[in-house]
Amino acid sequence: MRRAVGPGVLVLGLLAPFVPLLAWAVAGGYGYPALLPEPSARGARLLATPAVVEAAVTSMLVGIVVAVLATAAGTAAGRALGGHRFRGRGIVAAVLVAPVVVPALATTLGIQVFFVRYGLADTVAGVVLVQLVPAVPYASLVMAAAFARLDPDAEDQARMLGAGPWQRTRHVVAPAVAPAAAVAALFTFLISWSEYILTLLIGGGTVRTLPLVLFAAIGSGDLPAAAALSLALALPPLLLVGFTARRLAGAGPISRDLGPAAMVRP
Amino acid sequence: MITRIPRGLRIALLLTPALAVVVLLFGGGLLQALAQSLGHRPFLPPAPLGFDAYRELAADPAVRASVGLTVRVGLVSTAGAAVLGTAAALLVASLGRTRRGFAALLQVTLPVPHIVAALAVTLLLSQSGTVSRLAHAAGLIAEPAGFPALTQDAFGWGIVASYLWKEAPFVAVVVLAALSGRVAALTDAARVLGANRWQRVRHVVLPAVAPAVGAASVLVFAFTVGSYEVPFLLGRPFPATLPVLAYEQFRDPDLAARPLAMALALVTALLTGACVAAYVALTRRLSR
């Protein structure tokens, strides 16, 4: 009996905050001190309204473009950092890590006026560009770790066997770093999907993603709407991570190493 | 890949896209924030430059309150996340057959957006929230006012609770990864040598996971100091944390507030950057 106290507290602490979200999402009336809400489908219906669907599509599009661009840039940088020793490598690594540490809001305030000047403010392109600031360093770190783990002998053996550079990349390097690239893409998508303040700052409220719609619902005090939108915002990441964690667990040591690497963003 | 390209050029080409993003948008942003905090106005007729914005910040009691709140919330959240996260990791590591399931469960809050965490904590802990209703049902309080104010409160408990829910599992996942087979072998050796359970934790396990706890904690601190959404939703309008205050000044239609916003942004950036740099320097010295 005593042995179950610790795990019990852990489960309660992890899952308890989800309970009111679920209750409010299906609530019509939910006055104090009722423990259970009067059920209503208003929250679910709200998720099907054009404004919310449009915001979800915008979030999805921005997230996919950010993930593709950040993973491509991160893979290239990761190959250089993880696979080569060169002068200035430490400085390059420090520069690439800096945005993981320093809040992007602080630096974006300074260049917002340039986004306005060059016609990027209030556009989806501008929002994608500004979200690359937190996403690219993250993808670079994950990919640098993956390239650093590559077995250098494997490429040499392929070379001895007469494989050209393109064949070596395709048959030796790419399969070895593919799981890490999947993780980088997944988590850069999640960074974009959750981002609020950078989108507001550069998108000016005209580029409406799901977090902006959720913020508006919270601001208007419509708690059932806010709870339903919260679930819509939280479920895709939960499902994505749940699905890929299981897939990556079969990928051998990579999932063990990527545990912390993939979580470098608190 | 073409082998004809010399190695140095190839490395430069590989690094270009990522560095372009970081140097132009991030580095450029820092330099612009610095210039504008000193009075520079891009695309406008020049104004006199100087440290007026910083002098104004230093003299403003509201800013002092903001710095205090930001550092306090950051430290309390980080310390709490480090302790709870380490405890959770040690607990999960000590489990038998259920260990894998619990390790997976630890990751459940990691992908949850911070805005969602802020709303969940509001609905759970506010004076008319779920915990307050449970207290009412148990006969402990008669009305919402009888429940302590834990959200939009003066201390920032709501902000801390929100960060704890997100960041303690983050620390736990990092620590759990550090608790690899090597630590288990060392613990067994200590047991054979007659160390009791507390001695094993204190002299074997904690030193082994300390670097992981430290690294995760520094990341958490930097994040909690620089994040906007949670303090905006769970804090009071006054005092607000530094990022919230910076954004508020930035939105001010009066352009005279712009240097203040930039100075606040830079102070936030310096606070996080300096802490991480200090941590890196410290660990380098210790590992020598």
HADDOCK unambig.tbl for C-alpha pairs under 7 A between the chains (distance, minus, plus):
assign (segid A and resid 14 and name CA) (segid B and resid 165 and name CA) 6.98 0.50 0.50
assign (segid A and resid 17 and name CA) (segid B and resid 120 and name CA) 5.33 0.50 0.50
assign (segid A and resid 17 and name CA) (segid B and resid 121 and name CA) 6.22 0.50 0.50
assign (segid A and resid 17 and name CA) (segid B and resid 124 and name CA) 6.23 0.50 0.50
assign (segid A and resid 18 and name CA) (segid B and resid 120 and name CA) 6.50 0.50 0.50
assign (segid A and resid 20 and name CA) (segid B and resid 120 and name CA) 6.68 0.50 0.50
assign (segid A and resid 20 and name CA) (segid B and resid 123 and name CA) 5.91 0.50 0.50
assign (segid A and resid 20 and name CA) (segid B and resid 124 and name CA) 6.09 0.50 0.50
assign (segid A and resid 20 and name CA) (segid B and resid 130 and name CA) 6.48 0.50 0.50
assign (segid A and resid 21 and name CA) (segid B and resid 120 and name CA) 5.82 0.50 0.50
assign (segid A and resid 32 and name CA) (segid B and resid 128 and name CA) 6.35 0.50 0.50
assign (segid A and resid 32 and name CA) (segid B and resid 133 and name CA) 6.91 0.50 0.50
assign (segid A and resid 33 and name CA) (segid B and resid 133 and name CA) 5.13 0.50 0.50
assign (segid A and resid 33 and name CA) (segid B and resid 136 and name CA) 6.83 0.50 0.50
assign (segid A and resid 34 and name CA) (segid B and resid 133 and name CA) 6.87 0.50 0.50
assign (segid A and resid 35 and name CA) (segid B and resid 133 and name CA) 6.31 0.50 0.50
assign (segid A and resid 73 and name CA) (segid B and resid 17 and name CA) 5.40 0.50 0.50
assign (segid A and resid 73 and name CA) (segid B and resid 18 and name CA) 5.09 0.50 0.50
assign (segid A and resid 74 and name CA) (segid B and resid 18 and name CA) 6.31 0.50 0.50
assign (segid A and resid 76 and name CA) (segid B and resid 14 and name CA) 4.75 0.50 0.50
assign (segid A and resid 76 and name CA) (segid B and resid 15 and name CA) 6.33 0.50 0.50
assign (segid A and resid 77 and name CA) (segid B and resid 14 and name CA) 5.44 0.50 0.50
assign (segid A and resid 77 and name CA) (segid B and resid 15 and name CA) 4.56 0.50 0.50
assign (segid A and resid 77 and name CA) (segid B and resid 18 and name CA) 6.25 0.50 0.50
assign (segid A and resid 80 and name CA) (segid B and resid 11 and name CA) 5.40 0.50 0.50
assign (segid A and resid 80 and name CA) (segid B and resid 14 and name CA) 6.08 0.50 0.50
assign (segid A and resid 80 and name CA) (segid B and resid 15 and name CA) 6.60 0.50 0.50
assign (segid A and resid 96 and name CA) (segid B and resid 19 and name CA) 6.91 0.50 0.50
assign (segid A and resid 96 and name CA) (segid B and resid 22 and name CA) 6.55 0.50 0.50
assign (segid A and resid 99 and name CA) (segid B and resid 26 and name CA) 7.00 0.50 0.50
assign (segid A and resid 101 and name CA) (segid B and resid 219 and name CA) 6.83 0.50 0.50
assign (segid A and resid 101 and name CA) (segid B and resid 222 and name CA) 5.96 0.50 0.50
assign (segid A and resid 101 and name CA) (segid B and resid 272 and name CA) 6.68 0.50 0.50
assign (segid A and resid 101 and name CA) (segid B and resid 273 and name CA) 6.49 0.50 0.50
assign (segid A and resid 102 and name CA) (segid B and resid 269 and name CA) 5.34 0.50 0.50
assign (segid A and resid 102 and name CA) (segid B and resid 272 and name CA) 5.91 0.50 0.50
assign (segid A and resid 102 and name CA) (segid B and resid 273 and name CA) 5.86 0.50 0.50
assign (segid A and resid 103 and name CA) (segid B and resid 226 and name CA) 5.05 0.50 0.50
assign (segid A and resid 103 and name CA) (segid B and resid 227 and name CA) 6.89 0.50 0.50
assign (segid A and resid 103 and name CA) (segid B and resid 269 and name CA) 6.48 0.50 0.50
assign (segid A and resid 106 and name CA) (segid B and resid 265 and name CA) 4.44 0.50 0.50
assign (segid A and resid 106 and name CA) (segid B and resid 266 and name CA) 6.45 0.50 0.50
assign (segid A and resid 106 and name CA) (segid B and resid 268 and name CA) 6.90 0.50 0.50
assign (segid A and resid 106 and name CA) (segid B and resid 269 and name CA) 6.17 0.50 0.50
assign (segid A and resid 107 and name CA) (segid B and resid 26 and name CA) 5.83 0.50 0.50
assign (segid A and resid 107 and name CA) (segid B and resid 29 and name CA) 4.35 0.50 0.50
assign (segid A and resid 107 and name CA) (segid B and resid 30 and name CA) 4.95 0.50 0.50
assign (segid A and resid 107 and name CA) (segid B and resid 33 and name CA) 6.65 0.50 0.50
assign (segid A and resid 108 and name CA) (segid B and resid 29 and name CA) 5.68 0.50 0.50
assign (segid A and resid 109 and name CA) (segid B and resid 33 and name CA) 6.91 0.50 0.50
assign (segid A and resid 109 and name CA) (segid B and resid 262 and name CA) 6.99 0.50 0.50
assign (segid A and resid 110 and name CA) (segid B and resid 29 and name CA) 4.83 0.50 0.50
assign (segid A and resid 110 and name CA) (segid B and resid 30 and name CA) 6.65 0.50 0.50
assign (segid A and resid 110 and name CA) (segid B and resid 32 and name CA) 4.92 0.50 0.50
assign (segid A and resid 110 and name CA) (segid B and resid 33 and name CA) 4.23 0.50 0.50
assign (segid A and resid 110 and name CA) (segid B and resid 262 and name CA) 6.76 0.50 0.50
assign (segid A and resid 111 and name CA) (segid B and resid 29 and name CA) 5.07 0.50 0.50
assign (segid A and resid 111 and name CA) (segid B and resid 32 and name CA) 6.43 0.50 0.50
assign (segid A and resid 133 and name CA) (segid B and resid 21 and name CA) 6.45 0.50 0.50
assign (segid A and resid 133 and name CA) (segid B and resid 22 and name CA) 6.17 0.50 0.50
assign (segid A and resid 133 and name CA) (segid B and resid 25 and name CA) 6.84 0.50 0.50
assign (segid A and resid 133 and name CA) (segid B and resid 26 and name CA) 6.59 0.50 0.50
assign (segid A and resid 136 and name CA) (segid B and resid 18 and name CA) 6.24 0.50 0.50
assign (segid A and resid 165 and name CA) (segid B and resid 1 and name CA) 6.14 0.50 0.50
assign (segid A and resid 165 and name CA) (segid B and resid 2 and name CA) 6.99 0.50 0.50
assign (segid A and resid 165 and name CA) (segid B and resid 3 and name CA) 7.00 0.50 0.50
assign (segid A and resid 166 and name CA) (segid B and resid 1 and name CA) 5.89 0.50 0.50
assign (segid A and resid 194 and name CA) (segid B and resid 113 and name CA) 5.17 0.50 0.50
assign (segid A and resid 230 and name CA) (segid B and resid 116 and name CA) 5.40 0.50 0.50
assign (segid A and resid 234 and name CA) (segid B and resid 112 and name CA) 5.26 0.50 0.50
assign (segid A and resid 234 and name CA) (segid B and resid 113 and name CA) 6.42 0.50 0.50
assign (segid A and resid 234 and name CA) (segid B and resid 116 and name CA) 7.00 0.50 0.50
assign (segid A and resid 237 and name CA) (segid B and resid 111 and name CA) 5.52 0.50 0.50
assign (segid A and resid 237 and name CA) (segid B and resid 112 and name CA) 6.84 0.50 0.50
assign (segid A and resid 238 and name CA) (segid B and resid 111 and name CA) 5.94 0.50 0.50
assign (segid A and resid 238 and name CA) (segid B and resid 112 and name CA) 6.99 0.50 0.50
assign (segid A and resid 256 and name CA) (segid B and resid 177 and name CA) 6.91 0.50 0.50
assign (segid A and resid 259 and name CA) (segid B and resid 177 and name CA) 6.74 0.50 0.50
assign (segid A and resid 260 and name CA) (segid B and resid 173 and name CA) 6.82 0.50 0.50
assign (segid A and resid 260 and name CA) (segid B and resid 174 and name CA) 4.93 0.50 0.50
assign (segid A and resid 260 and name CA) (segid B and resid 177 and name CA) 6.80 0.50 0.50
assign (segid A and resid 266 and name CA) (segid B and resid 167 and name CA) 6.24 0.50 0.50
assign (segid A and resid 266 and name CA) (segid B and resid 170 and name CA) 6.30 0.50 0.50
assign (segid A and resid 266 and name CA) (segid B and resid 219 and name CA) 6.69 0.50 0.50
assign (segid A and resid 266 and name CA) (segid B and resid 220 and name CA) 5.89 0.50 0.50
assign (segid A and resid 266 and name CA) (segid B and resid 223 and name CA) 6.87 0.50 0.50
